[in-house]
């Protein structure tokens, strides 16, 4: 048996998102979001599911925080529902929404749990989508207004902020592939949205600096994959660069290098006729210095060149990987490789793993126990890969598993479960899974055996 030991100051936590868990969609003055609209459009979400009730955490947050306290986490990452505090996206503030988050954050702090707040986890107010959404630069200004409101309201309580969660999903998955709200399919539109999200991020960071929170930190949380070249052929290497770069370089080069990746920009222009709508001052804004980088990692693959392989002419080659119940490869080696690659490309910036987890759909047995051995093995493999990356010099400050609760899994509705706590969607009962108890041991001891 080998011991996998973590530093004593390692921060352990879990993560959730407002639309996935809060419910109370029509309560407390909350306005509609693009996910309310999308989920109620026939054919968009599995089984016609929506987030109207979700886990009902708006009403059950004290119960959820008691679970966090039992688990022993030091950090909890949550997101604010933008339309709960600004129902129209801008203008009139909904005090009832602010009061809810004050009660929630106060309860976290009472239990010695540090709040890590994500400003944008995809629930754009529908009122802003009605005027073009992120394709309209007015939405950038609205986001900065919203961010300033949150900073001023909560800067005494929240010391760790994330501007944008998974900008790739909010742009390309949502506006080119079309699987997420608003469900559009236009590559130029998606490229515009991606750029505007990064400008909004940079302007929010600048606003945070202007407010002058001395002991606070701010960053963002891109999602990444890792495609390992099938061979050392240049065409395989280049295909994997493009596939990885769509997640990594496209959303990190502008922040850390004040420029988009030249190879990918050229690829978009020459193969698709797509350009980035950069205005004067945009790149300087996007590269406003951040304090940490959040990384969301779930899966990867071995891949190779295929001229018929879609946008980037690549294809995944199945190596007989085990898969989670959502069909994603279990590829912990990719976790190590992507973290090492980010360090080598962008320097030794502090990194929080802001999401990492797995989908397993086990139901409670007759005695109430939820045996999710697959999730325990996934966590064990990925925490080992994380420890390996730390040994290689990657500056990891904390790890937050996705997710505390089973929840509304976007286009998959309630069919896919990522939680370490089982949620009965009929009764809303919470049941601790085996993975809950395994993760608690890690948090308590700061090590595990492999």
QUIGI-V281519 format. One record per helix or strand of 3 or more residues. SS is the DSSP state (A for helix, B for strand). FROM is the first residue (numbers start at 1). TO is the last residue. Records with the same first field share a line. If there is no record, write none. Layout:
# QUIGI-V281519
SS=FROM-TO + FROM-TO
This chain:
# QUIGI-V281519
B=3-5 + 11-15 + 75-79 + 114-120 + 160-165 + 217-229 + 292-305 + 314-317 + 351-355 + 396-402 + 421-423 + 430-433 + 447-449
A=18-21 + 34-39 + 46-48 + 57-71 + 82-85 + 95-110 + 126-129 + 133-135 + 138-154 + 167-177 + 187-211 + 234-245 + 249-257 + 262-272 + 282-286 + 310-312 + 332-346 + 373-391 + 410-412 + 434-445
